[in-house]
Amino acid sequence: MNFERIINKNSKIFFCNFYLYIKPIVFNIKDMLLYEILKIAMLDWWSTMELNKTPLGEQIYKQIKKDIIECNLEFGEKLINRSLQNKYGVSSTPIRDAINHLYLDGLVDNITNSGAQIISFDLQFMLEVNEMASMLCCASVDFCSQRADNTALCKQLEEVLRVQQESIGDEFYYEYDYLFHKTFFDHCQNTQFAKNFARYHTLMEMMARRFHSFHDNKHNSLAQHKQIFKLYCDGAIEDAIEQTRSHYFDATKQFCRYMQ
């Protein structure tokens, strides 16, 4: 594996923004071909810039996290230090740093001198994660209604929904799914909420990707986002909170069917 070609999450977010603002100006096939060439060049450039300034342990952490989230590594799978050292061509120190970071994210447990194990994702664990994510999201909507600049918030939510709709058939759907909820956290003026939600959403995304592999429910989830947006921006805050709670409850029902 050529480790220098790893694309980290910062690059991915940059590319999402590039896609968001540049693609609307494309009008014909010739423009589209130029757009695709420019897209690849910009992504390669940004990835190289990020890799040059990111510590090895951080790079490896991001790649392993990406592999876990995208189902390239399975629940309960063991991460062996020696194998990871050989795979990435590094010493043991960056591997230990990466595993410790994954542990702080709640993605691995059972750390030993030889490695760690990716978490086991049973039904009870999934229900607890979903409850925490639901509670945090409902609270963020409530706090936004009291503290946020709602004009700016609603404008940002509308833009996120637009690009989520456009991305429903590709990899960036999950980034914008996260960004929809994160927008409330960004405006609710509570940084601790945002940090905790990021962790729980990662666990939710792991489950969602596995669920979507056999039952694509993205259109229904997007419709629920649009309903939350409309209720909130129309000033029906309690209804928006209840719709957010219902959004996560619906996910619980689907995950239960998947786990069974």
Secondary structure as the mmCIF struct_conf table of DSSP 4:
data_model
#
loop_
_struct_conf.conf_type_id
_struct_conf.id
_struct_conf.beg_label_comp_id
_struct_conf.beg_label_asym_id
_struct_conf.beg_label_seq_id
_struct_conf.end_label_comp_id
_struct_conf.end_label_asym_id
_struct_conf.end_label_seq_id
HELX_RH_3T_P HELX_RH_3T_P1 PHE A 3 ARG A 5
HELX_RH_AL_P HELX_RH_AL_P1 LYS A 9 ILE A 22
HELX_RH_3T_P HELX_RH_3T_P2 LYS A 23 ILE A 25
BEND BEND1 ASN A 28 ASN A 28
HELX_RH_AL_P HELX_RH_AL_P2 ILE A 29 LYS A 53
BEND BEND2 THR A 54 THR A 54
HELX_RH_AL_P HELX_RH_AL_P3 LEU A 56 ILE A 69
TURN_TY1_P TURN_TY1_P1 GLU A 70 CYS A 71
BEND BEND3 ASN A 72 LEU A 73
TURN_TY1_P TURN_TY1_P2 PHE A 75 GLY A 76
STRN STRN1 LYS A 78 ILE A 80
HELX_RH_AL_P HELX_RH_AL_P4 ASN A 81 TYR A 88
TURN_TY1_P TURN_TY1_P3 GLY A 89 GLY A 89
HELX_RH_AL_P HELX_RH_AL_P5 SER A 92 LEU A 104
TURN_TY1_P TURN_TY1_P4 ASP A 105 GLY A 106
BEND BEND4 LEU A 107 LEU A 107
STRN STRN2 VAL A 108 THR A 112
TURN_TY1_P TURN_TY1_P5 ASN A 113 SER A 114
STRN STRN3 GLY A 115 ILE A 118
HELX_LH_PP_P HELX_LH_PP_P1 ILE A 119 SER A 120
HELX_RH_AL_P HELX_RH_AL_P6 LEU A 123 ARG A 147
BEND BEND5 ALA A 148 ALA A 148
HELX_RH_AL_P HELX_RH_AL_P7 ASN A 150 GLU A 166
TURN_TY1_P TURN_TY1_P6 SER A 167 GLY A 169
BEND BEND6 ASP A 170 ASP A 170
TURN_TY1_P TURN_TY1_P7 GLU A 171 PHE A 172
HELX_RH_AL_P HELX_RH_AL_P8 TYR A 173 HIS A 187
TURN_TY1_P TURN_TY1_P8 CYS A 188 GLN A 189
HELX_RH_AL_P HELX_RH_AL_P9 THR A 191 HIS A 212
TURN_TY1_P TURN_TY1_P9 SER A 213 PHE A 214
BEND BEND7 HIS A 215 HIS A 215
HELX_RH_AL_P HELX_RH_AL_P10 LYS A 218 CYS A 233
TURN_TY1_P TURN_TY1_P10 ASP A 234 GLY A 235
HELX_RH_AL_P HELX_RH_AL_P11 ILE A 237 MET A 259
#
